[in-house]
Amino acid sequence: MATAAHRIIPILIILSAIFRHGGGAREPFACDPKDAALSRYPFCRVALPIPERVKDLIGRLTLQEKVRLLVNNAAAVPRLGIKGYEWWSEALHGVSNVGPGTEFGGDFPGATSFPQVITTVASFNVSLWEAIGRVVSDEARAMYNGGAAGLTYWSPNVNIFRDPRWGRGQETPGEDPVVAGEYAARYIKGLQGNDGDRLKVAACCKHFTAYDLDNWNGTDRFHFNAKVTRQDMVDTFEVPFRKCVKEGKVASVMCSYNQVNGVPTCADPNLLKGTIRNQWGLNGYIVSDCDSVGVFYDNQHYTSTAEEAAADAIKAGLDLDCGPFLAVHTEDAVKKGLLTQTHINNALANTITVQMRLGMFDGAPSSHAYGKLGPKNVCSPSHQQLALDAARQGIVLLKNRLPGLPLSADHHRTVAVIGPNSDVNVTMIGNYAGVACGYVTPLEGIKRYTTVVHRKGCDNVACATDYSFTDALAAASTADATVLVMGLDQSVEAETKDRDGLLLPGRQQELVLKVAAASRGPTVVILMSGGPIDVSFADNDPRISAILWVGYPGQAGGAAIADVLFGTTNPGGKLPMTWYPQSYLSNLPMTNMAMRSTSSYPGRTYRFYAGPVVYEFGHGLSYTNFIHTIVKAPTIVSISLSGHRQTHSASTLSSKAIRVTHAKCQKLSLVIHVDVENKGDRDGFHTMLVFSTPPANGATWVPRKQLVAFEKLHLASREKRRLQVHVHVCKYLSVVDKLGVRRIPLGDHYIHIGNVKHTVSLQAATLGIIKT
């Protein structure tokens, strides 16, 4: 989602200003217990079931009142004691003030700013993901109680990082749909809490769907029609959203700006009603990306009139419009017979239900389960420590040649710190960030360990000139070690800004090479970025001892970087996306949505691309050495068919694969017993990634490999631990055919864990009676 379409932002700010709060204890949103007259309304009676309360409230609203509740800056209904509410708040990696629903100042000068999502996901630590969600929701509730924030947060972004140039890839959980879905479910659980149907805050998975282009080569997201096959939709783009709804129980889904196969997502009943609500069972509301309804009317010219656009969106299943469009045009749509009040009532039932699940109609916030949270619960020491831990866990060691890392404060008594990102603060928190509690820059972090000589070399990441190179080279030539902090920032990759290529901007590469040649001691390159960078030159240069990718590491990023550089922390992150060479982009338009490779098309992500890479998905080194041994695993797994399916061979068995819907999937798991041993001299975190290569059985569209499980563990030096890895056969050993049908391929599946491989044969238990 978004900073909205630029033309409506002033309107949103003006309208929402009415509903902002500047701090202090919040008055009840509705059902104020001090107003005795309100107690007679059933919608204020907490003891009643929420559906009854919602029905009662909607029945009391006029049409004019209803339409003003269809937009993000929902109007007050004074005669019923209901205040205005701003739905738009953001919490991608901490409470943010990007949306108008949140305001810093007074008792809440800032909030804990965690690493950007792409960095946090590199930890592959599901418990960390959920813990961050809990902290963010603590701070969000505290700010709500103090009148400084809302309770509806339009996060996380679970789009697939399909093309390495995408400016918003930094916001996502990477390129793998399984990882993206697992991250989403865990973060949502942290945000929304575990109080049954009640919500701590309401999360939102965005942007549904096939949205991963902002502005590339003359095509922008407001005009883009994503042409997606049914196979790729089911196999890739829908996977994380499905997990959001079915496993994360998310309270909201946001539709995107783009069209999919010629239909705007926010006007597509097959996507909104058909898939999200009916097929997956969303218990919540569907919201548009900001001004999406206006975009498909004004920019895409999908309908002839504004009233038709409003009617199409609501009838498709849209419940809330981020933007003024529905408030302006819905009443006229009803008057023209394009829409009925029943359609509007259905939309309001979904939004008001979420507000009631949040407790907004239960009286004073102080009386709620989270009512005691306040300023002391924002930027607390434990929250800031978690931000530091998250940054440490997300750092990925890409290269390490001896003598490289870790550095030693005893032997490296002076370190030259060079580069445009060497002393940045706001750059470290990426986009969709708020105001951090405080910062530790890379320079400040390294100063905690040793004496530093600081020379930027380039004023900014554009690095347009070499006029400061001389000082940088001189510093490197006399220091015991040199650390170059290079990379990107929001001037290069951001919302509305996709990258042109994958190389370091400007003359950064030249600076790195010249400094490495001049350096007296080991040279370490640190890359700060959301997307991958082609640093083949550095990987191949023996004068460069080590390379670290730190993503956008959050408010404590500099401290985490220094801890890794000097060995206080042993790096254990793994790349959640493929790092391609610049040549990958040759004749590869971002607008081509196909995932699978052909003879003239390279394919997307590690699952389908088999060409050269700079670093592969899942790459990441350590200061120690972990080895895997498969101790026990089945070699044959039999798949039983549901009883009446045993005779329906045509639909059940196709190309030597069983339809998942026809198999007995419950408890059908491949259990692998793995010994993981730390053979080195240092303690460390290890990420164990388990991949499967399915049998092709003559099909060219089968993934070359796919992630089926991952585990995070900490092992002391020389420690060995046995893990049981459960791989759900129907979920993770299946593939999606060209018709979008998920099937389990029969035959040999190759399981990869590090350098260890195991073969398991999947067989149909009733194969003998099936005729093909």
N, C-alpha and C positions, 0 to 999 in steps of 0.2 A: 504494500500500500504505500502510502505515499504522502509525500508532500503533495497535496492535491493539484489538479490541473491549475496552472498558475492564475488563470483568470478568475477563479472563485475564491482564492485564499483571502482577499480583503473582505469579501462578504462573510466568510466563516468567522474571521477574527472579530468583525464588528458585531455579528449576531451572538457569538459565543461569549463576548465580553460581559454580557448581561449575567451570565451564569457562572462566571468565575468567582472564586473565593480567595481572599488574600491571607488566609490563616486564621487561627483561633478555632475554638470548638465549633463543630459543624451543627447547625440546626437540623432537625429531622427533615429528610427529603419529602416525606408524606406521613400522614397518620400521626401527627404531633399529639402526644398524650396530654399536653397542656390545653388542647382544644377539645373540650368535651363533646362538641357537636360532631366531630369526626368519628367518634366511637360507635355511632349508630350505623355507619357504613360497613357492610360485610367485607368489603375489600381491605378494611383495616383490622379485621379480626384474625390474629395470628393462628388461632386454634383451628380455623377452617382450612380445608385443603386448598392449595394454591390455585388449581383450576377453577374452583368456585369463586375465589376472590378476584381472579382475572376476569371471569365472565361478568361479575357484578360491576367491576370498574368500567369495562368497555361499554356495558349497557347504559352507563350514565353519561357517556361522552357524546357531544354533538359532532357532526361531520367536520365542522371547522376545527374543533379541538383535535379530532383524530388525525387530520392531515398534518397538523403541526407537530405530531408525535412521530411522524415517519422519517424525520431527519435527525442528523447527529446533534444539532443544537435544539433539542426538543423543548417546546414552549411550556411554560407553567400553566396549570389549570387552577387558578386561585379559588374558584368557587368550591372545589373539591379538596383544597388544602395540599395540592401537589405543586412542588417547585419545578423550575426548569432544570434540565439536565444535559450536560455535554457528554456524549457517548465516546468521543474520540480521545483516547489516551493511548500511549505507546509504552511498551516495556520489553523491547527486544532483548536487551542485555542489562537491564536496570531500568528504574523508573525514568522516563524521558519526558522532556517538555516539547517534543516535536508536535504533538497534538495539543489543541487548545484546552483540553480537559485538565491539564497539569500545569502548575505554576510554582517555580521555586522562589524562595525569599522568606523573610521572617524566621519562623521556627524551623523552616525546611530550606536551608540555603543550597542543599545538594542531596544527592542520593548515591548509593554505592554503584559504581560503574564497572561492570564485569567485562572481561574480554569480549570482543565481537564474536558472534555465534560461530563463525568458521573456525576461530581459534579454540573456543571451548569444545567444539565437537572433535577437534584433533586429539583431545584427551581420551576419547572413546570410553568415558567413565560415566555410566548411566546414573550412578548415585550422585555424582557431582552435578549432573544436569538437573536432577530433581531438587537438590539442595539449593542451587542457585534460584530456581523457581520459588522455593519457599521463602528465601530471603527477599526476593523482589516483591513478593506478595505481602510480606510483613511490612515492608517500607511503603508499599502502595496503600495498604489499609491504614497505616499510621498517618499518611498524608491525607487520606480521605477523612479520617476522623478530625484532622486539624483544618479541614476546609480547603486543602490545597491540591486535591486530585480527585479523580473519579474512581469507579470500580470496574469499568469495562476497558480492557486493554487489548488493542489490535495487534497481538503478537502471539505466537511466533510466525516468522516467514519460513514456510516449508517447501518452497519451490526448489526444483532440481537445478543444480549448478551445471547446466548442460553445455554451455559454451564458455570457454575461459575468459572471453572478453567482457562478459556481462558485468556491468558496474555494481550490481546489487548482489553478486555472488557472495560477497562478504557477509551478508545477512543470513545466509542459508546454512543448513547443516551439510552442504557438500553435494557430491554428484550421485551418491548411492541411495536409492529409494528406501532400502531397509534401514540404513543409518538415519536418514532424514525422518522416517516414520517413528523410529524408536526415540530419537531426540525429542520429537514433537510430543509424543505421549508422556515422556518423563517430565519435560519442562511444564507441560500443561498440568500434570498432577501436582507439581510443586506450586504452581500459581493458584490453582482452583481449590486446593485443600482436599481433605478426606472426610468431610462431614456429610456423608450421604449425598442427597440431592441439593443440599445447601452449598453455596459458593463463597469462597474467600474473596477472590476476584474472578471475573469472567475473562477467559482467554479467547483468542480468535486465531484460527489458522488461515493464512493468506498466501498467495493470491490464486484462487481457483479459476482457471487452471491453464497449464501450458504457457505460463508467463515467465519469460526469461530473456526479454529484449526490452531495452529502454529507449535507446536512440543510437541507431547504427546505420551509417551510410545512407542517410536520408529517410530511413524508416523509423518511426517512433511508435511507442506503445499505444498511442491514441488512435492509430490507423492500422495497426498490424493485424493481419488475419493469419493465425497460426494454423497451418494445415497439418493435422495430426492423424495418423492411422489409428484404428481401433486397437491394434496390437500395442502400439507405443503408449496410448492413453492408459490402458489397463496395466501394462507391465511397468511403466515408469511414472508418468505424470500424476496418476490418481493414487498411487501407493501411499505416500505420506499423508494425504488428506483422509484417505480411508482409515488409516490408523489413528489419526487425530480424533475422528468421530467415534469409531467403534471401540477403540482401546483407551484413548485419552479422555473420552467423554467431553470433548471441548464444547464450550457454550456458544460458539459462533464460528462461522466460516465467511470469509470475504471473497466475493467474486472480483475478477480482474478487469482491466481496461480493454484488453485485446479481444478480438473475435477468435473463436475456434471453429474452423471449417465453415466460415461465413456467417456465424451467429454470435453476437456479443454475449459474453459469458453471463452478464447480469440480466440478459433477456432470454436466456435459454432454459425452458422448462425441463428439458431432459437432464441438464446438469444440476439445476437447483432443486426442483421438486423431485425429479425422477431419481437422481443419484444421491445427492447429499441427504435429503430428508426421507425419501421413501425407501431407497435401497440400503443406505447406511444407518438411517434412524437418528438423524441429528436431533438432540434435545436442546434446542437453542434457537438463535436467530441467524439470518443470512444478511450481511451488510455489503453494500457496494464499496469498491475503492472510491476515493473521493472524487465526486462529480462524474462517475462512470456512466450514470444514466444520461446526464447532459452530454457526455462524450459520444455515446452511441447515437444520440440525436443530432448534435451539432457537427461533430467531426466525421462520424461514419455514415451519417444520413441513412440510418437503418429504418427509421419510420418517417412518415410524411409530416406528422404533427407532433408537438410536444405532448399533447394529451395521449396520443397513441404510445409514445415512449413510456410515459408514466404507467399506463395500463399494462403494457407488455411486461415491464419489469415486475410489477406487483403480482400479476397473474403467473409469471414464471416462477415465483417463489421468493422474490426479494422482500425482506421485511423492513429494512432500514436503509436510508440513503445518506451517505456521507456527502453532504452538499444540499443546496436549497431546492433542487429540481422537483422532488415529490411534493414538498410543501407548497410550491407555486402552482403546479399543474394537476394534482390529483383530484381536487374538487371539481374542476372542469371536466376531467375524464369521467367522473361519475355522472355529471349533468348531461354529458353527451352519450351516455349509455355504454361506454367502453369498459366500464368497471362498476362493480357493485360494492356496497358497504360491507358485504360479507367478505369480499377479498381483503378489504382494509382491516376488518376485524380479525381475520386470520393472521395478518402480519403483526398487528398490535399484540395479539395473544402471545406470540413468540417473544417479542421484546419485553413486554411487561412481566411475563413469566420469569425471565432471567433477572429482572430487577427485584422481583419478589424472592427469588432464590438467593439473591445477594442480601436480603434483609432490608431493602430500601423502603419497604412499606410496613416495617415493624417498629416504628417509633424512633427514639433517639439512638444514634450510633453508639453512644456510650453503654447502652444496655445490651449490645450484641456480644457474641463470643469473642470478637476481635476488637471490642470497643476500648480496651485499655491500651492498645498500641498507640504510641505517640512519638514525639521528637527523639526521645532516647533510643528508639528502635530503628532509627535511620542513621546510617553511617556509623553504626556501633563497631567497636573493635573486632568482634567476631565476624561481622559482615565484611569488614575490610580485609580481615585475614583470609576469608574465603575467596575474595577477589584475587588476592596474591596467590593462593593455592591454585586457583583456576588458571591463572596465567602461567604458573610454573608447569602445570600438567599439559598445557596446550602447545608448548614450545617443541618444535621438531628439529632434531639434529639431522641435517641433510648430508653432510660430508664431514669426515674427521680423519685427517692424515697426521701421523706422528711426525714431529712433535706438534700436537694441536691442542685440543681441549681435553680436560679443563686447564685453565691457567692457574698459576700459583702466585699468591700474594707475596710469597717469599722470593720467588725467582723473577717474577714480573713486577718489579717495584715501580716502574713507570709504564703507563699504557697510553698510547696515542688513540684518542677517540675522535673519529672523523665521520663525516657524512651528513646529508641534509636532515636525516631523522634522528641524529644523535642526541638532541636535547629538546625533543618535541614533547608536548603534553596532550593537547586536544587530539592530535593525530592518532594517539594510542587508543582512543575510545571509538574510533570509526564513526559510522553514521547511526541515525536513530538513537543517539545518546542523549543524556541529560546533562546536568551539571555535576561533575564528580565531587566526591568528598575531599579530594586532594590528589596530587600526582607525585609519582617518582619517575623521573625521566631516565632514559638509559645512561646518560652522563652522570646523573645523581646516584644511580644505583652502583655504577662502577667505582665512583669515588668512595663508596663505603668500604671497598676492598683494597684500594691502592691509590697511588698518586697518578693524576691524570693530566695529560696535555691535550687540550681540546682545540681542534681546528676543523671547521665544518667542511671546507673544500668546495661545497656547493651551498648557495644560500637557501635553496629549496629543491624539491624533487624534480623540478623542470630542468635544473642543472644546465642552464643555457650557455654558460661561459666557463672558462678555465682560469679566471683571474685569481682565484683563491687556491689553486692547486699547489702552487709553490710552497706555501706555508704548511699545507697538509703533508707534502712529501718530506719536508724538513723534519716535521714532528715524527713521522714514521721512521725516519732514518736514525733517530737517536733513542727511541723508546724501546723498552724490552719486549713489547708486544703491541700490535695494532688491531684495533677493532673498528671496522667500517659499518655504520648503521645506514643502510640504503633503503631503496624501495619506492613505495607509492604513497599516496594520500587521497583525500576526497577531491582534489583538483584533477585527478587522473581517472579514478574509478568511483562512481557514485550513482545515486538515483538520477535518472535522466542523462547519464554519461557512461556509455560503454567505451571500452578501450579500442584503439586502432590496431594494436599489436601486443606482443608478449615480452618485448625487450624492456630493459630498464630505460626510463625516460632520459632524454637529453644526452649529456656527456657523463652520466653516472658510470657506465662501463669503463670508459676511458680513465676516470678517476680511480676506480678499483684496481685496474691493471697497473697504473703508474705507481700507486701507493704500494701494491704488493711487490713490485720490483725494487722499490726504495726501502722497504721495511727491513729493519735490523733483526727483528724477532718474528715469531709466528704472526700470520695475518688471518684474522677472522672476519667473515662477512656476515652481517645480520640483515635479514630482509624483513621489512615491515610492509605487509600488503594483505589485501583480502583475496585477490586472485593470484594464479600462478604466474611466475616470471621465468622466461628462458634465460637461465644463468649457466648455460653449457660452458661458456668461456671460463667461468670461475670453477666449475666442477672439474674441468679438464686441466686447470692450471696448477702445477705442483707447488707453486709459491703461495697459493692460498690454502691454508691448513684446514680450515673448517668453515662450514656454512650453517647458519641457523635461520629457520623461518619462525617468526614470532607472531604472524598475523597482525591484528590490531589488539594488543594484549591488555587493554583496560587501564584503569587508573594506577595500578601497581606494576605496570609492565616493566618499568626500568629496574625495579628491585628483582623481579623474576628473571629478567635477562642476566643481570649480574650474578644471581645465585647459580644459574646454569653455567655461565662463563667460568666461574671459579670453583665449580664442583660441589657447592653446598647442595644443589639439586641435581640429580641425575636425570637428563631429559628422557621422556618416555612417550612423547606425542607421535602420532602417525598422520600422514597427509590424508585428509578427507576428500581430496580431488587429485586428478591427474595433472602433472606439470608437463605440458607439451612443448616441443620446440617451435620456434617461430614459423618454420616451414609447414607445420600442421595447418596453418590458416590459408595456405595457397588455394585459391578458388573455393573457399569454404564460407559461404554466406551465413551470417547468423540467422537469417530468415528460413533456412532449411531446417525443419524440425525433426527430420528422420533420425532415429537413434542408431539404426543398424547400418552396417557397412555394405557397400556394393563394389563392383569392379572399378567404379569411377568416384566413389564416395568413401571417406575414411571411417565413418561411424563416430559415435559420441561416447565418451566415458570409457573407463577401463572394461566395462562389460562387453563392449562391441568394437572398440578400437584396438587394433593389433600392431600399429606402427611404432616407430621409435618414440621414446619419451625422454624427458630430462630426469624426472623422478616419477615413479609409478604411484598410483593410489595405494595407500597403506605403508608407504616408505617412511622410515624413521629409525635412526640409529640410537645407541645408548653408550654410556661409558663402561658398561659391563657387557657380558655375553650371555644371552638366554638361549637355551636349546629345548626342543620339544621331542618327546617320544610318545608315540601312540602305543599305549599299553594294551588296550582292549577295544575292539570295535567290530561290529558285525560285518560279514562279507556279503550276506544276502538279507534283504528285507522283503517280505511278502506283503502285498497290498490287497486287501479284501475289498470286494465291491459290495455296495449296499444291495440287499437281497434281490429286489425286482430289477436291478440294473444288469444282472448277470446274463440276461438274454437280449439286452438292447445293445448289441455289439457295435452297430454303425455309429451311434452317438457316443458310446462309452470309450471305445478303443479306436484311435485314429493315429496312423503313422507311428504305431508302437508306443502310444501314450494313453494314459487313463485320465479322463476328465476328473478334476478335483471334486466336482459336485457329485460324482458318482462313486467316489471312494469312501471307505470308512476311515475318516481322518482323525477321529477322536483318539488321543493318546498314541498316534502313529508317529513315533519319534525315533530318530537315529541317535543312539547314545554312544558317545566316544569318550573313552577314558584316556586322558593325556597327562603325562608328567612334564612339568615345566621346571627347569632347573637354572638357577643363576650360577654360572660357572666362573664369574669374575670376582674381583676384589671389592666391588662397591654394591651397596644396597640400591634397589631401584624399582620403579614401576615398570610393568611390562604389559603391553597390549597384545593379546593373542587374537589374530584374525583367522577365521576359518572360511575358506572358499570352497566352492564346488564347481567342477566343470561337468555339465550334463552331457549325456550322449546326444549327438546331433541326429542320429537315425535318418540321415539323408537330408535333413532340413538345413538351410543356410542361415536361418534367422535365429538360431539358438545362441544365447550368450556364450562368449568364449570362457567366461567364468563369472561367478557371482558370489557375493558375501552371504554366508548363511548363518554365521554366529560370530560374536566377539566377546572377549572377557578381559577385564582389567584386574591386575593383581600386583601386590607389592611383595618382593622377595628379598630377603637379606642375602648378603654374600654367601655363596655355596648352599643356599637353601633350595630344597626341592619340594614341589607341591603337586598333588594329583587333582586334576579337575575333571568333572563330568560335564561334557558339553552335550546339550540336548538340541538336536536339529529337527524341527517339525517338518516331516516329509512333505505334507501338502502345501505348507506355506513357503518353504524355502528350497525344496528340491524340485519344485515345479517350474514350468515355463509357460509363456503365453503364446498361443499360435496366432496366425494371421487374422483370424476372425475375432480375436480378443478373448478366446477361451483358455482358461488356465488348465494345464494338463501336467501329469507326472510322467516324464519320459521313462520308459522301461529300458533296462540295460545297465551298463557300467557307468556309475558316477564317480568322478575322481575328486577326493577330498584333499585339500592342500592346507597344511598348517606350517607356516614357515617353509623350511626345506623338506618337510616330511609329507609323503603322499600315502593315501590309502584308497583302495577301490572297494566300492560297495555296489552290488547288483540289485536293482529294484525289479521285482517280478510280480506279475499279477497272480494272486492265489488261485484264481479260477480260470487261468489262461486256457486250460485244456478244453473248456466248454465254450470258449468264445470263438466265433468264426470271424475271420477278417477278410 
